[in-house]
Amino acid sequence: MLPVLSYGQHAKLDSLQHALEAAPEAAAATVAAWVAALEESPADSTSVAQGYYLLAQVQALADKGLLRRVHHLLGQMNTDTYAYDTAISHFQEAYALAVEAGDVRSQAEALAGKGDAASFNDQERKAVGTYQKALLCYQELEDEEQQATIAYYMGISLRRLGVVDSAGMYLEQARMMAERLELKALYVGILNVLGLLNEEKGNIVGALDLYQQALSVAEGMNLARRISALHNNIAILHKGQGDYAKAIEHYKKVVAINEAKGFDQIHLVQYNLGVVYAEMEDYQEAIPWLQRSLTNRQRLGLKSRQLAAAMMLAEVFEATGNPDSTDYYMGLGQALLPTIDRPRDQAFGYEQLAEINMHRGNFTLAEEQFLEARAIYQKTENIQNQSYIAEGLYELYQAMGDAKNALRYYQEHILFQDSLVNEEQIRALARKDEQYAYQQELIKKQSEIDLLDANQRIARLQYLTMAIALLVLLLVVFMAARQRIRRQKLQAEKLQEVSRFKEAMTGMVAHDLKNPLSVILNQSNPDAPAHHMAQQMLHLVSNMLDVHKMETTEVVPDTQALLLPSFVMRAANQVQPLVAEKNLKVNLDIPAEAVVQADPSLLYRVFINFLTNAIKFSPQNRTLTVSARAVVAGYQVSIRDEGVGIPEEQWESIFESFGQVEARKSGGIGSTGLGLTFCKLALAAHGTDIQIDSTVGVGTTFSFVLPKGEETVAAAAQKSSPTEDRLKIAREDWKELSVLLPQLKTLAVYEAVAIEAMLDKLRAEGQEETRRWVDSVLNAAYTG
């Protein structure tokens, strides 16, 4: 029952109204006093009416601060009088005005009120989204007490949505804050809901332990409502375990507390005691408890609760063979049905009426009521309830001898059961993902709180609560949808198998080519074309191996100080034969004192790849430019060519493994497309990204930043000097080595021809994707 205004409160509000009418010139002060008086008054029909009268006065004054307070006040009043939709609209108005004023605390309070109204109205998804926004506001205000409270309410709403693990994360976060801030009343409420979560997960022992912890704290603080609620939950737990004696013991403790304190909620425990006795088939004890509950619910005007009590009494009297009493309570329930606002409660009433009528042989009426309940449940999209109705209709038609309809609803029942199994499996997987995400979020949240304590608002919390994925209840109703999911899974597995095969073949081919290429390089004349081509192939093979390694393992660069001009010159000399073939000019514009910190092996290969790439796609008689300039982070290095250019929409794809854009393929130049992939991975290992600027038909510039070196120019110059890493063999030794060559030919290094034959076989027998891959590898191996 709602609280009502006292005579003194009525008199005060009336006097303020008279003052406003008598002295309009002092309206602002009078209205402000009126708002304050209403904020301290309980909500009843008089105060709500005055609130709306006051709203019109404040709108006339155009005082947005007072207007926000009145909207917030009306939101609270409508929540207290069960007008939840109206309350939500007023809280939304209050929030909009608070945003306009930049008042973060008022924003948080309006959002919290809106979330409460949505939750009371069974709009739990809306409640969760609103609570999330309120939580962010309170984090910005560093108000931990309100953060704990909102996290608690979010846990309750998420539990009602069935997102159990997410609810547990928020409740655990709220518990830690409440315990640290010694918010004992809130702490009791949190333990209570955590107990409910454990009970729903089947952890009965854990649930009972949490209830008893909460009960101990509540009794120490003499929190009568909390003590009553906890005894009620413990009773429900024992009832679920079949221990009716203990359940009744705790329910009667709840009755004693409610009677002593005059709590209106006594109707709940009276109903629960009646249900327990009915399940025990002790109808003589069940009937008076249920009747008391019904009487209290009628006094409080709780229509849905009245319906539940009336239908339970009808079932009990039906079981005792008292048709007159059964008819009376069924009639009462039938009369209440049109007045019920919540569709779920209305459908449940029709379902109970149908079951009693079916039991009494009133098949036509039972059929009508079952179908009415079925239509309502279909609108709510509740699969579990639809399954119950389908089962009830199956039993009804079976009793009527209607085999056709009985079979129809039996199949529907089985279909719903299959959907529930699939839905539960999906939920279980989603809960695992969600649990991990929230564990990470919880760790991050604690770190952010510690950081705020240490740095005094240097960094503001941006708590990523939007990671809560409100997991949808997938309605897997039709068998065709299930088959489609299976086919998609098989296709995905097949694509993964092809990808794994391609990677394995790439690694095998590259590894087996590397050894024979090394032998060719060591045995050939450095000035011979064969030596140059072998060197290019070895470079390509190294790219394939290194890209595969970098994509599968973490590479830690072995950095040292390098003199950049001499280092780039060394790379330029390496590609000089390619430059000469196209009569290109290479310009180096690098400060003489530029020293960078990098891994010499990786950086050398980066420059080789960038220069080779620029040469490949540059026409004859053009210029390549390698430049560097000092920036805050080190030196920005740029490699610019005057080649064909790259369309902007394809800038990303050129860094993908085996990827080349169409514009750069048009020249007929073969390549694996791994050079730029290697550059990107190698530079990423150094902590830097590649920037690209390209115009089709004009040229391309690749840029990246290298950190400044930690040594002097002289020391870096010594490390950057090229070292001769080829094995020198005197001419007189060749005669003796030639005797060993036939033996060397028996080793794996000479198996390149066998590898080529194997690739030809794959191309002939494999799928289209495999044949394209083989062609790209062979084309790159022969053309460099």
ZANU-306463 format. One record per atom (N, C-alpha, C): residue in one letter; x, y, z. Coordinates in steps of 0.2 Angstrom, whole numbers, plus 5000, padded with zeros to 4 digits. Layout:
N
AXYZ...
//
This chain:
784
M500449945000M500050005000M500450065000L500250114996L500650174996L500650215002P501150255004P501150305009P500750355007V500350395012V499950445011V500250515014L500050565012L500250635015L499950645022S500250665026S499950685033S499550745032Y499150765038Y498850825037Y499250885037G499850885041G500350935040G500650945034Q500750895030Q501050895024Q500550925019H499950905019H499450935015H499351005016A499351025022A499251095024A499851135021K500451115022K501051145019K501051155011L500851105008L500751105001L500251154999D499651155002D499051195001D499251275002S499651285007S499851355009S500351385003L500751335001L501251354995L500851374989Q500351334987Q499851344981Q499551414982H499251424988H498951494989H499351554989A500051544991A500551594991A500751614984L500751554979L500951564972L500351604969E499751594970E499151624967E499051694970A499251704976A499151774979A499751824977A500351794976A500951844974A501351814968P501051824962P501351794957P502051824956E502251884958E502851914957E503451884961A503251844966A503751804970A503651734968A503451714962A503351644960A503951604960A504551634958A505151594958A505351564965A505351604970A505451584977A504951534979T504351544978T503751504980T503851434977V503951434970V503951374967V504551334969A505151364971A505751324973A505551294980A505251334984A505051304991A504551244990W504051254985W503551204984W503951134981V504451144977V504751084974V505151054980A505451094984A505851064990A505351024995A504751054996A504251025000A503950954997L503850954991L503650894987L504150834987E504750864987E505350814987E505350774994E505150804999E505150775005E504450735007S504050735002S503350705004S503250645000P502950595003P502750535000P502350544994A502250494989A501850504983A501150474985D500650514984D499950494984D499650534978S498950524977S498650554972S498650624973T498650654979T498650724980T499350754978S499850724980S500550754979S500750744971V500450694968V500650684961V500250734957A499650754959A499250804955A499550874956Q499850884962Q500150954964Q500850954960G501150894959G501750894955G501650914948Y501050894945Y500950914938Y500750984938Y500351014943Y500151084943Y500851124943L501351094947L501951134948L502351134942L502351074938L502651074932L502451124927A501851144927A501551194922A501851264925Q501851274931Q502151334934Q502851344932V503251294933V503951294932V504151314924Q503751274920Q503751284913Q503651364911A503151394914A503051464913A503651504915L503951484921L504551524923L505151514919A505151464915A505751454910A506451444914D506351414920D506951394924D507151324923K507651314919K507851244918K508051204923G508351234928G508651194934G508051174938L507551214939L506951194943L506551144939L506551154932L506151104928L506451034928R507151034928R507450964929R507250934936R507250974941R507050944947R506350914948V505850954944V505150934944V505050874940H505450864934H505350804930H505650744934H506250754938H506450704942H506050684947L505750734950L505250724956L504650684953L504350704947L503750664944L503950594942G504650584940G504850514939G504850474945Q505050504950Q505050464957Q504350444959M503850494958M503150494961M502850434956N502950444950N502550394945N502850324946T503550314948T503750254950T503450224956D503350264961D503050244967D502350224967T502050254962T501350244960T501250194955Y501750154953Y501750104948Y501650124941A501650194939A501550214932A502250214929Y502550164928Y503250154926Y503350184919D502950184914D503150214908D503150284908T502650314912T502650384913T503250414917A503450374922A504050384926A504650384921I504750334917I505350334912I505350404908S504750424905S504750484901S505050544905H504850554911H505050604915H505750604917F506050544919F506750534920F507150554914Q506850534908Q507250554902Q507250634901E506750664902E506750734902E507250764907A507250744913A507750764918A508450754915Y508550694912Y509250684910Y509450734904A508950744899A509150784894A509350854896L508950884901L509050944904L509750944908A509950894911A510550884915A511150884910V511050854904V511550854899V511650924896E511150954895E511151024892E511551074897A511451064904A511751104909A512451074911G512651014908G513350994910G513350964917D512750954920D512750924927D512850854927V513450824928V513550754928V513150714933R513150744939R512850704945R512050704944S511750754941S511050754940S510950704934Q511350704929Q511350654924Q511250584927A511750564931A511850504934A511150484938E510950534942E510350524946E509750504942A509650544936A509050534931A509150464928L509750444926L509850384923L509650324928A509950334934A509750284939A509050274940G508650334941G507950324942G507550294936K507850314930K507550284924K507650204923G508250184925G508450114926G507950074931D507850104937D507450074941D506750064939A506450114936A505750114933A505750064927A506250054923A506250004918A506249934921S506649924926S506749864929S506049844933F505749884936F505149874939F504549854934N504649884928N504149874923N504349814918D504849764921D505049704917D505449724911Q505649784910Q506049804904Q506849804906E507049734907E507749734909E508249754905R508149744898R508649764893R508749834893K508249874894K508249944894K508549964901A508349934906A508649944913A509449934912V509649884910V510449874909V510749924906G510549944900G510849994896G510850064899T510350074903T510250144907T510750144913Y510750084916Y511250074922Y511950084920Q512150054914Q512750064911Q512950134911K512550184908K512650254907K512750284914A512350264919A512350294925A513050274929L513250214928L513850194931L514450234928L514450244922L514950284919L514950354922C514350384923C514350454926C514650454933Y514450404937Y514750394944Y515450384944Q515750344939Q516450334939Q516750404937E516450444933E516750514932E516750554938L516250544942L516150584948L516650554954E516850494953E517250454958E516850444964D516250434963D515750414968D515650344969E516150304973E516150234973E515550204977E515250244981E514650214985E514050204979Q513950254975Q513450254970Q513650204964Q514350194963Q514550144958Q514350074961A514450064967A514249994970A513549984970T513150034971T512450024971T512150014964I512450044959I512250034952I512449964949A513049954951A513349884949A512849824952Y512649834958Y512149794962Y511449784958Y511249844956Y510549844952Y510649814945M511249824942M511449794935M511449714936G511749694942G511749624943G511049594943I510649624947I509949604947I509649594940S509649654936S509349644930S509649594925L510349584925L510649534921L510449464923R510349454930R510149394932R509449374929R508949424929R508249414927R508249404919L508749434916L508849414909L509149344907G509349314913G509749254912G510449254910V510749314910V511449324909V511849314915V511849254917V512049234924V512849254926D513249244921D513949254923D514149334923S513749364918S513849444918S513549464925A513049444927A512749464933A513249454939G513549394939G513949374944G514549424944M514849444938M515349494938M515249564941Y514649584939Y514449654942Y514349644950L513949594952L513849584959L514549574963E514949544960E515649534964E515949604964Q515949644959Q516249704959Q515949754964A515249744965A514849784970A515049764977R515149694977R515249664984R515949694987M516449694982M517149714984M517049794987M516749834983M516649904984M516249914991A515749874992A515349884998A515649865004E516049805003E516449785009E517049835011R517349865006R517849915007R517649975010L517049995008L516750055010L516250045016E516249985019E515849965024E515049985023L514849975018L514049985016L513749925018K513549915024K513349845026K512649825024A512149875023A511549855021A511549835013L511949875010L512049855002L512449785002Y512849775006Y513249715006Y512849655007V512349665012V511849605013V511449595007G511149645004G510849634997G511249604992I511849624991I512249584986I512349514988L512549494994L512549424996L511949384994N511349414996N510749384994N510649364987V510849414982V510749404975V511249354973L511849354976L512349304974L512149234976G511849234982G511549164984G511049144979L510649184976L510149164971L510449144965L511049174963L511349154957L511649084958N511949074964N512249004965N511748954965E511148974968E510648924968E510448904961E510348954956E510148944949E510648904946K511348904948K511848864945K511848794948G511448784953G511548714956G511948704961N512248764963N512748764969N512348774976I512048724978I511548734984I511948754990V512548714991V512948734997V513248804997G513448824991G513748894991G513148944992A512548934989A512048974990A511848984997L511748925001L511548925008L512048965012D512748955010D513248995014D513249065013L513049085007L512949165006L512349185010Y511849155010Y511249175013Y511349185021Q511749135023Q511849135031Q512349195032Q512849205028Q513249265029Q512849325029A512449335024A512049395024A511549405030L511249345032L510849345038L511149365044S511749345045S512149365051S512249435051V512449465045V512549545045V511949575046A511349555043A510749585043A510449585051E510549525054E510349525061E510749575065G511349575064G511749625068G511549695067M511249715061M511049785060M510249785061N509949735063N509249735064N508849755058L509049735052L508749755046L508149705045A507549715047A507049675047A506849645040R506749695035R506549675028R507049625025R507749645026R508249595024R508249525027I508149525034I508049465037I507549425035S506949455033S506349425031S506449395024A506749435020A506949405013A507449355013L507949355017L508449295017L508149235020H507649235025H507349175028H506849145022N506549195018N506149175013N506549135007N507149155006N507549125001N507849055003I508049055010I508248995013I507648945013A507048965014A506448915014A506348895007I506448935002I506348914995I506848864993L507548874995L508048824994L507948754997H507648755003H507548695006H506948655003K506448695001K505848674997K506048634991G506548674987G506848644981G507148574982Q507448564988Q507748504990Q507348454993G506648474993G506148424996G506148425003D506548465007D506448465014D505948515016Y505348495016Y504748535018Y504748565025A504948515029A504948535036A505348605038K506048605035K506448665036K506148725032A505848705026A505548765022A505048795026I504548755029I504048785033I504348825039E504848795042E505148825048E505348895046H505748905041H505948975039H505349015036Y504848985033Y504349025031Y503949055037K503849025042K503549045048K503949105052K504549095051K504949155054K504849215050V504749205043V504549265039V503949295041V503449255042V502749275044V502749315050A503149285055A503249325062A503549395061I504049395057I504349465056I503849515053N503549485047N503049535044N502449555048E502249505052E501649525057E501849575062A502549565065A502749615070A502849685067K503149685061K503249745058K502749775054G502249735052G501649765048G501849775041F502249725038F502449735031F501949705027D501849745021D501349725016D501549665013Q502149645012Q502449595009Q502249525012I501849525017I501649465021I501249415016H500949445011H500549405006H500949355003L501649375001L502049334998L502249265002V502349275008V502549215012V501949175013Q501349205014Q500749165015Q500549125009Y500649155003Y500549114997Y501049054997N501749074998N502249014998N502048965003L501848975009L501648925014L501048885011G500648915008G500048875005G500248835000V500748854995V501048814990V501348754993V501748764998V502148705001V501648655004Y501148675008Y500648625011Y500348595005A500148624999A499848594994A500248544991E500848554990E501348504987E501348444992M501348454998M501348405003M500648365004E500148395000E499448365000E499148375006D499348425010D499048445017D498648505015Y498048485012Y497548545009Y497248585015Q497148545021Q496848585026Q497248645029E497948635028E498348685030E498448735024A498448705018A498648755012A498048805012I497448785012I496848825011I496848895015P496948895021P496948955025P497449005023W498048975022W498649015020W498549055014L498249015009L498149045002L497549095003Q497049085007Q496549135007Q496749195011R497249185016R497449255019R497849295014S498249255010S498649285005S498249325000L497649294997L497249324993L496849384996T496649385002T496349435005T496849495006N497449485007N497949545008N498049575001R498149524996R498249554989R497649594986Q497049574988Q496449614986Q496449684990R496749684996R496749745000R497249794997L497849764994L498349804991L498249814984G497749784981G497549804974G498049764969L498349714971L498849674966L498449624962K498249644956K497849604952K498249534950S498849544947S499149484945S499249434951R499449464957R499549414963R498849384965Q498349424964Q497649394966Q497549334961L497649344955L497549294950L497949234952A498549234954A498949174956A498649144962A498449184967A498149154973A497449114971A497049154967A496449124966A496449054962M496949054957M497048994953M497348934957M497748954962M498048904967M497548874971L497048914974L496448894978L496048854973A495948864967A495448824963A495848754962E496448754961E496748684960E496748644967V496848684972V496748644979V496048614980F495548654979F494848634980F494648584975E494948584969E494848534964E495148464966A495748474969A496048414972A495648384978T495348424982T494948394987T494248374985G494048384979G493348364977G492848414979N492948474979N492448524981N492348574975P491848544971P491748584964P491448654965D491048664971D490748734971D491348784973S491848764977S492348814979S492848824973T492948764969T493348764963T493048814958D492348814957D492048854952D492048924955Y492048944961Y492049004964Y492749044962Y493249004964Y493949034963Y494149034955M493848984951M493948994944M493549054941G492949064944G492649124941G492949194943L493249194949L493649244952L494249264947G494549204945G495149214941G494949234934Q494349204931Q494149224925Q493949304925A493749324930A493549394930A494149444931L494649414934L495249454935L495649464928L495649414924L496049404918L496049464914P495449494912P495549554908P495849614911T495949614918T496249674921T496949664922I497249614920I497949604921I498349634915D498849674917D499249714912D499849674909R500149634913R500749594911R500449534907P500649524900P500449474896P500649404899R501249404902R501449334905R501049314910D500849354915D500349334920D499649314917Q499449354912Q498749334909Q498749274906A499349254902A499349194899A499449134904F499749144909F499849094915F499149074918G498749134919G498049124921G497649074916Y497649094910Y497249054905Y497548984905E498148974906E498448904906E498248864912Q498148894918Q497948864924Q497148844923L496848894921L496048874920L496048814915A496448814910A496348764905A496548694908E497048694912E497248624915E496648604920I496348654924I495748624928I495148604924N495048644919N494448624914N494548554911M495248544909M495348484906M495348424911H495548434917H495448384922H494748374924R494248424923R493548414924R493148384918G493548384913G493148354907G492848404902N492948474904N492748524900N493148544894F493248494889F493748494884F493648554880T493048574878T493048634873T493248694876L493048704883L493248764886L494048764887A494348704889A495048704890A495448714884E495148694878E495448704872E495448774870E494948814871E494948884870E495448924875Q495448904881Q495948934886Q496648914884F496848854882F497448844880F497748884874L497248884869L497448924863L497548994864E497149024869E497249094871E497849104874A498049064879A498749064882A499349054877R499149014872R499649004867R499849064863A499249104861A499349164857A499749214861I499649224867I499949274871I500749254872Y500849184873Y501549164874Y501949174867Q501549164861Q501949174855Q502149244854K501749294857K501949364856K502549384861T502649344866T503149354871T503849324869E503749274864E504349234861E504649194866N504249174871N504549134877N504449054875I505049024873I505048954870I504848904876Q505048914882Q504848874887Q504148864888N503848924889N503048924890N502648904884Q502948914878Q502648884872Q502648814872S503248784874S503248714875S502748684880Y502648714886Y502148694891Y501448694887I501348744884I500648744881I500548694875A501048684871A501048624866A500948564870E501248544875E501248484879E500548484882G500248534884G499548534887G499048524882L499148554876L498648534870L498748464868Y499348434868Y499448364866Y499048324871E499048334877E498748294882E497948304881L497748364880L497048384879L496748344873Y497048344867Y496848314861Y496848234862Q497348214865Q497448144867Q496848124871A496648164876A496048144880A495348144876M495348194871M494748204867M494748144861G495248114860G495348064855G495448094848D495748154848D495848184842D496648174840A496748114837A497448094836A497848144831K497548174826K497848214822K498148274825N497648314829N497948374833N498448354838A498348294841A498748274847A499448264844L499548234838L500148224835L500448294833R500048334830R500348404828R500648434834Y500348434840Y500548474846Y501148434849Y501148374849Y501648334851Y502348354848Q502248354841Q502848374837Q503048444838E502548484839E502748554841E503148564848H502848514853H503248514859H503948494859I504048434854I504748414854I505148464850L504848504845L505248554842L505448604847F505048624851F505248674856F505748654861Q505648584863Q506148564867Q506848554864D506948544857D507548544854D507848614854S507348664853S507648734852S507848754859L507548734864L507848744871L508448714873V508648654870V509248624871V509748664867N509648684861N510148724857N510248784860E509748824863E509748884866E510248884872E510148834876E510548824882E511248814880Q511348774875Q512048764873Q512448824871I512048864867I512248934865I512448974870R511948974875R512049024881R512648994885A512748934886A513348904889A513948934886L514048924880L514648954876L514749024877A514149064876A514149134877A514349154884R514149114889R514349134896R515049124897K515349074894K516049064895K516449124892D516249144886D516649204883D516549264887E515849274889E515749334893E516049334900Q516149274903Q516549274909Q517249294908Y517549264903Y518249284902Y518249364901A517849394897A517849464895A517749504902Y517349484906Y517149524912Y517749514917Q518049454917Q518649444922Q519149494920Q519249504913Q519749554911Q519549624912E518949634912E518649704913E518749714921L518649664925L518649674932L519349694934I519849654931I520549674932I520749744930K520449764924K520649824922K520349884926K519749864928K519349914932K519749924939Q519949874942Q520349884948Q521049924947S521349914941S521949944940S521750024939E521250034936E521050104934E520850144941I520550104946I520450134952I521050154956D521550104956D522150114959D522550174956L522450174949L522850234946L522550304948L521850304948L521550364950L521750384957D521850334962D522050354969D522750384969A523150354964A523850374965A523950444961N523650454956N523750514951N523250574952Q522750564956Q522350624958Q522050644952R521650604948R521250624942R521650644936I522250614936I522650634930I522350594924A522150534925A521750494920A521050474922R520550494918R519850484920R519750414917L519250384921L519050314920L518650314913Q518850264909Q518350254903Q518250184904Y517750164908Y517650094910Y517250064904L517550014901L517249984895L516649934897T516149964899T515549914901T515149894894M515249934889M514949914883M515149844880A515649814883A515949744881A515349694883I514849714887I514349674889I513949654883A514049594881A513649574875A512949554878L512449584877L511749564879L511649504874L511849444876L511749384871L511049374870V510949374863V510249354861V510049284862L509449274863L509149204864L508949184857L509449144854L509349124847L508749074847L508349094842L507749054841L507849004836V508148944838V508248894833V507648854832V507148874828V506548844828V506448784822F506748804817F506648764811F507248714810M507148654808M507748604806M508148634801A507848664796A508248694790A508848734792A508648784797A509148824800A509748784803R509548734807R510148694810R510548664804Q510248634799Q510648604794Q511148664790R510848724790R511248774786R511848794791I511748794797I512348804802I512848754801R512648684801R513148634800R513548634793R513148654788R513548664781R514048714782Q513848774785Q514348824785Q514948804789K514848774794K515348744799K515848704794L515548654791L515948614786L516348654781Q516048704778Q516348744773Q516948784776A516848804782A517348844786A517948794787E517848734790E518348684791E518748674785K518348664779K518748644773K519148704771L518948764772L519348824770L520048824774Q519948814781Q520448814786Q520948754784E520748704782E521148644780E521548664774V521248694769V521648724763V522148774765S521948814769S522448874772S523048834775R522848784779R523448754783R523848714778F523548684773F523948654768F524448704764K524148754762K524548804759K525148834763E525048844769E525548874774E526048814774A525848754775A526348704776A526748694770M526448694764M526848684758M527348744757T527048804758T527548864758T528148854762G528048834768G528648824773G529048774770M528748714768M529248654765M529648674759V529248704754V529548724748V530148774749A529948824753A530448874754A531048844758H530948804763H531548774767H531948734763D531648694758D532048644754D532348684748L532148744746L532548784741L533048814744K533048834750K533548884753K534248844753N534348784755N534948754755N535348744748P534948724743P535348724736P535448794734L535048844735L535248904733L535848934736S535948914743S536548934746S537248904743V537148834741V537748804738V537848834731I537348854727I537448884721I537848954722L537648994727L537949054728L538649044730N538848994734N539548984736N539948964730Q539648934725Q540048894720Q540048934714S539648994713S539649034707S540049094707N540249114701N540549184701N540149234703P540349284708P539949334710P539649384704D540049384699D539849434693D539449394688A539349334689A538949294684A538149304685P537749304679P537049314680P536749264684A536949204684A536749144688A536749164695H537349194697H537449214704H536949264706H536849314702H536349364704H535649334704M535449294700M534749264700M534649214706A535249174708A535149134714A535149184720Q535449234720Q535449284726Q534649304726Q534349324721Q533649354721Q533249294724M533349234721M532849184723M532949164731L533649174733L533749164740L533349214745H533449274742H533049334745H532349314746L532049294740L531349274740L531149224745V531549164745V531449114749V531449134757S531949174758S532049204765S531449244767N531149274762N530549314764N529949264766M529849214762M529349164763M529449134770L530049114772L530149084778L530049134784D530349194783D530249244789D529549264790V529249274784V528549304785V528149244789H528249184787H527849124790H528049124798K528649134799K528949134806K528649194810M528649254807M528349314811M527649314812E527249274807E526549274808E526349214813T526749174815T526649124820T526949124826T527549164827T527849174833T528049244834E528149264840E528349334842E529149344840V529349394836V530049404835V530249464839V530849454842V531149504846V531749534843P531749594840P532349614837P532949624841D533549604838D534149614842D534449684840T534249734843T534449804840T535149824842Q535449864838Q536049904840Q536049964836A536550014837A536650074834A536950064827L536550094822L536850084815L536850154812L537350164808L537450234804L537050224798L536550264798L536050254792L536250264785P536650314784P536850324777P537250264774S537750244778S538150184775S537750124775F537250114780F536850054780F536450054773V536150114772V535650114766V536150104759M536750134760M537150124754M537350054752R537450014758R537549944757R536949914754A536349924756A535749894753A535749914745A535849984744A535850004737A536349974732N536949954735N537449924731N537149854730Q536849824734Q536549754733Q536149744727V535649794726V535249794721V535449834715Q536149854714Q536349884709Q536249854702P536349784702P536249754695P535549764693L535049764697L534349774695L534249844693V534549894696V534549964694V534849974687A535349944686A535749954680A535349924674E534949864675E534549844670E534049894667K533749934672K533249984669K533550054669N534150054669N534450124669N534150174674L534050154680L533750194685L534350234689K534050284692K534550324696K534350324703V534750314708V534650304715V534950364719N534450404721N534750464725N534650454733L535150464737L535150454744L535150524747D534650544751D534650604754D534550594762I535150574765I535150554772I535650594776P535450624782P535950664786P536550614787A537150644787A537750604788A537850584795E537550614800E537550604807E536950554809A536550534805A535950494807A536150424809V536050414816V536150344819V535450324821V535350264820V534650234822V534850164826Q534350144830Q534350084834Q533850034831A534249984828A533849934824A534149864824D533849814822D534149744821D534449754814P535149744813P535449754807P535149704801S535049644803S534849594799S534149604796L533649624801L533049634798L532949704794L533349754797L533249814793L533549814786Y534149774786Y534449764779Y533949734774R533649684777R533149654772R532549694771V532349744775V531849794774V532049834768F532649864769F532849904763F532849874757I533149814757I533149774751I532549764748N532049744752N531349734749N531049794747F531049854750F530849914748F531149934741L531849934741L532149954734L531949904729T531949834730T531749794725T531049804722N530649814727N529949834725N529849894721A530249944723A530250004719A530549994712I531049954711I531349944705I530849904700K530549854703K530149814699K529549854696F529249904699F528749944697F528850014694S529550024693S529750084690S529950074682P529650114678P529850114671P530650124670Q530850124664Q531550134662Q531650214663N532350224665N532550294665N532250334671R532050304676R531750344681R532150354687T531950384693T532350394699T532050374705L532450334709L532250314716L532550354721T532250374726T532550424731T532350384738V532950384742V532950364749V533150424753S532650444757S532850504761S532650494769A532950534773A532850534780A532850604783R532450614788R532450674791R532350664799A532650704803A532550694810A531850714812V531550674816V530850694820V530950684827V530450694831V530450684838V530650614840A530350564837A530450504839A531050464836G531450504831G532050474829G532150504822Y532150454817Y532250474810Y531650444805Q531350484801Q530850464797Q531150454790V531150384788V531450364782V530950354777S531050384771S530550374765S530950344759I530550304755I530850274749I530250284744R530450334739R530050354734R530250334727D529750304723D529850284716D529450324712E529550324705E529150354700E528850304696G528550254699G528250194696G527450204694V527150144694V526450144691V525950174697G526150174703G525750194708G525250144710I524850154716I524350114719I523750144720P523150124718P522550154720P522450154728E522150204730E522050214738E521650154741E521150134737E520750084740E521050014741Q521650014738Q522049944738Q522749954742W522750014746W523350014750W523449964755E522949944758E522949894764E523149824761S522949804755S522949734753S523749724751I524149774749I524849754747I525249734752F525049734759F525449714764F525149644766E524649614763E524449544765E524849494762S524949434765S525349384762S525049364755F525549354751F525349334744F524949384740G524849444743G524449494740G524749544735Q524449554729Q524649604725Q524049634722V524049704721V523449734718V523549734711E522949734708E522849724701E523249774697A523349844699A523649894696A524449874695R524649844700R525349824700R525549754697K524949714695K525049654692K525049664684S524849724682S524749734675S525349734671G525949744675G526549744671G526849674670G526449624672G526649554671G527249534675I527449574681I527949554685I527849504690G528149444690G527949394695G528249404702S527949384707S528149394714S527649354718T527949334724T527549304729T527049354733G527249414732G526949464736G527049464744L527649434745L527849434752L528349484755G528649524750G529149574752G528849624756L528349654754L528049714759L527749684765T527549624765T527249584771T527849584776F528449564773F529049554778F529149624781C529149674776C529349744779C528849764784K528249754783K527749774788K527849734795L527949674795L528049634801L528749644804A529249654800A529849674803A529849744807L529549794803L529549854806L529049854812A528549814812A528049814818A528449784824A528949734823A529349714828A529749764831H529949814827H530349874830H529849924833G529149914833G528749964836G528550024831T528550014825T528350064820T527950044815D527550084812D527050064806D527350094800I527150074794I527250094787I526750144785Q526950204783Q526450254780Q526550244772I525950254769I526050254761I525650314758D525950344753D525650394749D525850384742S525250374738S525350344731S524850384727T525050394721T524650424715T524750384709V524150354707V524250314701V524550354695G525050324692G525350354686G525950404688V526050414695V526550464697V527050434701G526850384706G527350354710G527050344717T527550304721T527350284727T527850304732T527650324738T528150334744T527950294750F528450254752F528350214759F528750254764S528450264770S528850304775S528750264782F529250264786F529250234793F529750274797V529650264804V530150304808V530550254812L531150264812L531650224816L531850264822P531950234828P532150264834P532950284833K533150344837K533750364837K534250314840G534850304838G535350264840G535650284847E535850234851E536150244857E536850254858E537250254852E537950264852E538150324847T538850334847T539050384843T539050364836V539150414832V539250404824V539750354823A540350374826A540950324824A540850254826A540550244832A540450174834A539850144829A539350184828A538850154823A539150134816A539550184814A539850174807A540250104807Q540550084812Q540950024812Q540549964812K539949974816K539449914815K539049914809S539049964805S538649964799S539049954793S539649944794S540149924788S539949854786P539949844779P539749784777P540249724778T540049674780T540549614781T540449564776E540949534774E540949484768E540749414772D540249394770D539949334773D540049274768R540349284762R540349224758R541049184759L540949124758L541549074760L542049084754K542649104755K543149104749K543549044749I543549014743I543948944742I544448964736A545048944738A545648954734A545548904728R545848924722R545748894716R546048824716E546648814720E546948754721E546548704725D546048724729D545648684733D545048654729W544848684723W544248664719W544348594717K545048574715K545148514712K544948454717E545148464724E545048414729E544248414730L543948474730L543248484732L542748444726S543048454720S542648424715S542548344715V543048314719V542948244720V542348234724L542148274729L541648264734L540948284731L540948324725L540248344722L539748284721P540048224718P539548174717P539248144723Q539648154729Q539348134735Q538748184738L538948244737L538448304739L537848294735K537848274729K537248264725K536748214728T536948174732T536548124736T536148154741L536348224743L536048254749L535348294747A534948314752A534348344751A534348414748V534948444748V535048504745V534948504737Y535048444734Y534948444727Y534248414725E533748424730E533048404728E532548454726A532848514723A532448564721A532048534715V532348494711V531948474705V531348424707A531548384712A530948344715A530448384717I530548444721I530048484723I529648514718E529948534712E529648564707E529148514704A529348444703A528948394701A528348384705M528448384712M527848384716M527348434715L527648504714L527148554713L526748554707D527148524702D526748514695D526248464696K526348414700K525848364702K525248394705L525348434710L524848464714L524448514710R524748544705R524448594700R523948554696A524148494694A523748454689A523148424693E523248404699E522748364703E522348404708G522548464710G522248504715G521648544713Q521348574718Q520848614717Q521048684714E520548724712E520748784708E521148834713E520948834719E521348884724E522148854724T522148794725T522848764726T523248774719R522948764713R523348774707R523548854706R523148894709R523348964708R523948984713W523948944719W524448954724W525148924721V525048864718V525648834715V525948874709D525548904705D525748954700D526149014702S525849044708S526149104710S526849084713V526949024717V527549004719V528148994714L527948954709L528348944703L528549004699N528049044698N528249104694N528649154698A528549154705A529049194709A529749164709A529749104710A530449064710A530849074704Y530549074698Y530949084692Y531049154690T530549204692T530649274690T530949314695G531049294701G531249334707G530749384709
//
